[in-house]
Amino acid sequence: MSGTAAGRIDWPALEIDIPESSPEAVAAPAYHTWLDLARANRAALDTTTATIAGVSLGELRRAARAEILPLAAAYTRSLGHDPPKHGEGLVLATGHQPILVHAGIWIKYLALARLVPPEGVGVNVIVDSDATGEIDAEVPRADGRLGRARVILAQAGPEVPAEVVPAPDVAQWRAFAAEIDGHLATLDEPAITKAWGRTRSLLPVRTPSEAGLSGAITALRRALEGPRSYLDIPVSHLIRTAAFRRFAASILNESARFAEVHNGCLADYRTHYGVRTAAQPFPDLEVNGGRVEAPFWYVDEGRRWPLFVDVNAGRLIARDRAVGPLPSDPDDPAFKSVPLRPRALTMTAFKRTAVVDLFIHGIGGGRYDRATDAIVREFFGIAPPAYAIVTATLWLPFRDSGAPDEERRRLRRTMLDLQHNPDRFLSADSGPHRELAAEKWALIRRLEEPNTMTRRERRQATQRIREINSILQVAVADRVATVQEALHRVDIRQEDAEVTAYRAYPFILHRVEAVEGLVDALGT
């Protein structure tokens, strides 16, 4: 990293935290300011004199939109949804991996769709370049006590990107649905069963074979949402554009400087935010003499591999062999055929600077893109555009949900009162006990009067009050037992709250209307 910025980056604070209660949504900056933010971003980026690989950023952005939006419309249509009409208006975007997202992520798509202005368009970038591992759904179940079960829909090996994973076949969908049916059948929660029933009616999902796992999951979510004013496009389609190749070439041809800036900004980030692991927010890029790791993946034989640049030989290296030329011309056919995929930082940098007017992140993306901003500023010399963050907490509609902390506090106060003031709980017909209570309070009043009792008399009065409390506690023993039993039930509910107050259940168990309500709460 150049010495001009190290240690002097103006690192911002993350403005929001994940809500602790449900239903609750938060956004930063305020949701009603997002369109103004998008307009300001477009004005700055489309008119800047900065260049990328010899082309002005404004020209690159216009070319990128001209390529990407038709690709996105075609992809959206292939999933069975009519792409929304749009003009030359604002382009708003979000993105995520093709998984069964929870409501705190689902809100990004719905907030995006709600905000798209006339002539504008929304774009959801499906990050199918990420390794999938297992695609699963956590669902609640009861087996004496509440618990969570994990139901697997699809799985792939290490470093296998989602783009090469086939869509679940009919048998897989049916097995997935049947297993969820079995778990939910152990509950008596009609609202949850009804929401799942809506999803279940859409299974199995049928999409073109080339859409794969990413398309199947996207199609399922879009079917639940209904018509929306945004397009979908996978990373594996977006990278086919000349605009992306030009952006990638600008980094690859200065790979050593990029690695220096990248690693320096990350070191400063970790120092500023007290991050102790070298893997956060991204691992450093490896530099070994003239061999420099690039912020891209190389996809080969169904998996992704780190990409390196042999600076001296002018070659791209993956799996310890040359896989393409260092691109002197982004349109060189040899470079066009290299199956590059951007890593997370590179992808968001491209989308935010070279394509869209406002990108909408969740908490995680909002955190790591602080590092992206620093790298964009240092490497490209571009003031990074502002982005938005939105997230939410939405629990499933259990009839008895949430953490019962307030009830526990109330019961504990009652138990203390039963121990120290049992007379407050005496029944109206407790004649002898009421006499003892009157004696107790007479003693208390005497103790409160100054200089009316000797030290010995005060000790005797205090001891007598304790004796009376002990006698009266026997009289209210049934009430004590009732409160103890209630506390026991609350403790069980507290343990159950790990299930009922869990925010990561997948969208297939939620009502889209409930998430729409969270968008309503953000205001406009």
N, C-alpha and C positions, 0 to 999 in steps of 0.2 A: 504493500500500500504506500502511496506517496506520502511524504512527510507532512504535506499540507493539511491533512485531515485527521491523522491518527491521534486519538485521545481527545479530539475537539469536536466530535460529532454531537449535534444537538439531539440526543436521543429522547423521543417523546415517551410519555407514560401511556400504558394501555388504559383507555378511559372507562371500560366497563368490565364487570365480572359476571360470571354465570349466575343467574338468579337462583336464590335458595328456595323460593316457594313457588307454588303453581296455582293458577296459570299466570305467568309473568314473562314479558319480553322486554328487552332493552336494546337500544341502538346508539351508536356514536358515529358521527354527530347525530343530532336529532333528525328523525326520519323526514320531517317536513323540509329540511334543508338540502336533501340529497340532490334534487334536480338542479338547484342553484350550483351545487358543488360540481355536478356533471358539466354544466354549461361553462363554468370557469375552467375546468380541466380541458375541455375541448378548445376553448379560445386560446389557452396557453400552448397546448401541444400542437395544434394545427398551424400555428403561426411562428413557432420557434425556428431559429436559424440553425439549430443543431442538426447534424447529419448522422446517418447510420449506413455504413458501407457505401459512402459516396452519394447517398440520396437524402434529401431533406426529410426530417421526421414527418412534417405535414404531408408530403407527397407519399411517403411510405404508409402512413395511416389511411389515406384515401384509397391507395391500392389494396391495402390489407382488407378494408371493409368491402371493397368491390369483389374480392375473391371469396372471403370467408362467409359473408351473409348468404350468398346463393348456395354454397356448400351446406350451410346450416339448414336452409330451407329444404333442400333436397333430403337431408338426413331426417329431419322432422317428419317430412311427408312419408318417408320409408317406414316409419314407425306407426303410420296410420293416423297421423294428426295433420290437419290443415295448417300450414305455416301462416302466421299472421302477416297481413299486409303492412308495409312500412315505406317510408320515404327516406329523406336524407336527414332525418331528425337524430336525436341523441341515441347512442348505443349504450345500454346498461348491461352489465354482465355479472354472473356469479359462476361458481363451479365447485365440483366435489368429485370424489371417487365414486364409481358405480357400485354402491353398497346399499343395504337397506337402512337408510339414514333415520335418525330419530327426529323428533319434532323441532329440537333446537337447531337442526340443520335444514329441515324441510321449510322452515320459515323464510330462509333465504330466497327460495324460488318464488314463494307466494308474495313476499315483499317486493321482489323484483317485478313480477307481473303486474302488481297493483300500481306500480309507479311509472310504468312506461308511458310517455306522453304521446299525443297524436304525432304521426309521422316518424316516431321513434320505434325502437325494437329492443327487446331483451334477448340475451344469449346466455344459455347455460353450457359451460364447457365441461364435458364429461372427461374426467382425468383417467382415461383408460390406459395411460402409460404407467400407472402405478401397479406394483405387484399386488395381487389380490389376496393370496393366502386362502383363507376360508371366507365365504360369504354366508353369514348366518343371521339368525334372528333370536334374540333373547325374549322369552315369553314367561309370564307368571304361571304358577301351578300350585296346587295344594296337596300335600301328602301328610295330613295331620297338622302341619304348619305350612305357612306360605313359603314359597321358594321361587327360584328362577331356573329355567331350563334353556339350553342352547340347542337350536335346531339348525342343522347345516343344509343349505341349499346347493352350494357348489364349492369346490375346492381346487386349488392348483398348487404346484410345487413352488419352491423358493425362486424369487426373482422372475416369476412368470407374470407378464403384464396382463391386465384385464382384456386388452384388445385381442388376445389369441385364445381366450377361454370361450368355448362354445356356450350357447344358451342352454339352460336346462331343458331336457326333453320332457315330454308329457309325463313319463313315469316319475321323473325327479320332482316335477311340480306337484304331482299327486301325493307322493310320499311326504314331501315337505308340508303340504296342507294337512294331510292326515295326522302327522305328528303334532302339529300345532292344535288341531282339533282335540287330540287326546289330552294335551296339557290343559287347555282351557275348559275341558269338560270336568276337570277336578275342582273348578271354581264355581261359585254361584254369583257370577258377576254379569248380569244381562247386558249392561252397557258396553262392556269390553267384547262380549260375544257378538253383539250386534255390529260393532265396528269391524271386527274381523270378518264377519259374514259378508260385509260389503266388498272387502278385498277378495275373499274366497270366491265370490261369484265371478271374478275376473280371471280366475286361474283355470287351466294353464295359460300362460301368456304365449301368444303366437306372434313371432316377428320373423322377418327375413333371416335366413341362416347366416348371412354375412353380418347381421347386427350383433350376434354373439351375446355373451352375458351382459355386457354394458347396455345393449339395446333392449334386452328383455326387462331388466330392472327399471330402466328409464321409461319404457312403455307402460309398465305397471303403475309407476308413480303418476305418470301423465294421465292414465285412465282414471285414477282416483281424483285427480285435480279437475278434470274437465278442460274445456278450451281455455287457453291462457295466451297472453300476448308475448310469448317468448319462444325462441328457437333453441334446439339442442344441437350440439356438435361435439364429437369426441376429439380428443387431442390427436389421435391417429389420423383424423381427416384434416384437422387444422394445419398440421405440419406439412401437408402437401403443397401449400401455397408458396409462391415466389417471395411473398413478404416475409414468411417465417424463415426461408432459406437465407434471405439477405440479413435478417437479424442474427441468425446463427453464425453466418460467415463473419460478421463483424466481431464476434467474440472469438471464434476459432482462429482468425488471423492475428489476433492479439492475445493469444491464450496465456502467455507468460504474464503480461500486464494484468489481465483479468484475474488470474489466480492470486497475484499480489494484492490487488484491490479487495477481492473476495475474502481472502484469509485475514487481511488486516482489519477489514470492517467487522468480521465475525469476532476477532480477538477483542476489539473495542466493545462490541455488543456484550460479550460474555463478562467483561470486566465491569461495565456499567450496570448490568442487571444482575450481577452476582451469579451467573450461570457457571456451574463447575464441571459440566460434562462437555467434552469436545464434540459430541454429536448434536448439540443444540446451538442455535436453531437449525443448523445444517453442519455436516462434517466439513472440515477443511478440504480444499483441493490439493491433491498430491503433486509435488514438484520434485522431480529427480533429474537434475541436469537439464538436458534438452527435451526431456519427456515430461509433459505437463498434462495433468488431468483436466478435462473439460467438463462444464456443467451440463452434460448431455448423456443419455443412454444410447447404446447401440443394440438394436433388437436383431437377434439371430437365433435360429433353431428354437423358436418358441420361448425364448427368455431374453432378459435384458442384461447388458454387460457395460461396465464402465468404459467410457471413451477417452482416449488420450490423444494428444497431439505430439508428434515427433517434429519439433520445431526445426531442427537442422535438416531433416530429410523432406520437410514439407508434406507429411503424410498424416492421415488419421489412423490410429491404432486401436484395435479391440481384440481381445483374446490373443494378445501377443503377436498379432499379424496386421499388416497393412490392409485397411478396408476401404480406403478412398483417398483422394487427393485433398490437400489443404486448399480450400476453394478460393482461387484468384477471381473467379466469376461465379456468383451464386447460381447462375443459370447453366453452368457447366453440366452436361448430362451425367458425367461421372459423379458429380456431387449430388445431383438430384436423386440418384438411385441409392444413396447411402441412407439406411433406415435409422435416422436420428430421432430421438425423443427427448424433449426438454425435461430437466429435473424441476422440482417445485419452484425454486427461485427463478430459474430462467423462464418458466412458463408464465408466472405471474408478471414478471418484468415485461415480457412480450405483450401479453394481453393488455396490461394497464397503460403502457407507453405507446404501443404501436397499433392498437386496435380500438379499444373501447373508450368511452368517456367517463365511466364510473364503474369500478369493480366493487362488489359487495362480498365481504369476507365474513366468516364466523370468528370466534375468539382465537382459534389456533392460527388461522391465516393472518388475522390482524396482528398477532404477536410476531410471527416470523417475517412479515412484510416490512417491519421496521428495519430489519437488516437489508431487505431488498432495496428499500429507499436509499439507504446509505451507499449501496453498491451502484445503483443506477446513477446517483448524483456524481460519484467519483469516477466511474468508468465511462459513462456516456456524456457526462457534462450536462445532464438534463435535470431540471428541478422535478422531482418525482410527483406525479399527480396524486391528489388526495384520494383516499378510498373510504368506504363505509364499512361498518361492522354491525352485525345484528345477531342476536341469539335469544334463546328462550328456554324456559323450563315448563314442561307440560307433563303432568303425571297422568297415568291411565285413570279412567273414572271408576276406581274402586268405590264401593258404597261407604267404606270406612277407611279413608286414605289420609296420608299425612302423618307427621310426627307429633304425638300427643304431649308435647312438652308442657303446654299451659295446664292441661288437665292434671299432669303429674305434680306440678307445682301446687295446684289447688289442693289436691289430696294430701300432699305432705304437710301443707299448712294446717289442714284439718287434723292430721295425726298429731302434730305438735300441740295443737289446742286440746285434744283429748287427753294428752299426757299432763299438761300443765294447768288446764282449766276445764276439767271434766264436768264441773257444775253447770257450764253453759249448755250441756247436752242432756240435762236431767229432764225427765218427763214431768208433766204437771202434777201427777199423783205421787211424787217421790217425797213424802212428808219428812221422814227422819233425815233423808239425805239433804233436803233443802235446809234443815236446821244446821247440819254440818257445813253447808256452803255459806250460810249466814255467819257462822263462827269464823270460817276461813277469811271472809272479807272484812270482818271486824278486826281480826288480827292484822290483816294487810294495812288497814287504815291506821292502826296504832303504830305499825312499823314506819309509816310514812310521816308520822308526826315527830318533829324533832324534840329531843330531850324529855321524852315521856316514859322511856323504858331503860332499865339498866342493861349492860352488855349481856348479863346472864339471862334476863327476861327476853331480850331480842333473840338469843340463840334458842330459847325454849319456844318462842312464837314461830320461828322459822321451822323448827322440827315439827311442831304441831300442824303447820300448813302442809308439810310433806305427808304426814300421816293421813290428814283429811283427803288429800289428793289420791293417795293410794286406795283409801276406802271407796271414794267416789268412782275411781277407775273401774272397780269391780261392777259398779252399778251401770256403767256404760260399756261393759265388755262386748255386748252384741254390736254396738256401733263401731267399736274398734275393729272387730272382726270384719264388719262390712267394708270399712275403709281399707283394711289390709287386702281384702279380696279384690277391691277395685284397683288398688295399686298393682296387684299381681296381673290383672287384666291389662292395665296400661303398659306394664313392662313387656308383656307379650306383644301388644300392639306396637311398641317401640321397636321390637325385633322385626315385626312384620313390616314396619315402615321402610326397612331396607329393600323391601319388595314393592310396596305400594307407592313410596316416594322416590322411585327410581326414574331418572329422566331419559335413559338411553333405550327404552323400548322402541322398536322400529315403526316406521310410518304405517306399515300394514295393519297395526293394531289401533291406529288413531283415526278419528274423524277429521277430514279435511276442514270441516266447518269450525272445529275447535282451534285449529292452527290459524284459520282466517280471523278468528276472534283475537288472537294474539297480534296479528297485523293491525287490526282495528285499534288495539290498545296503544300502538305506537303513535297513532295520530297521523294527520296528513298536513 
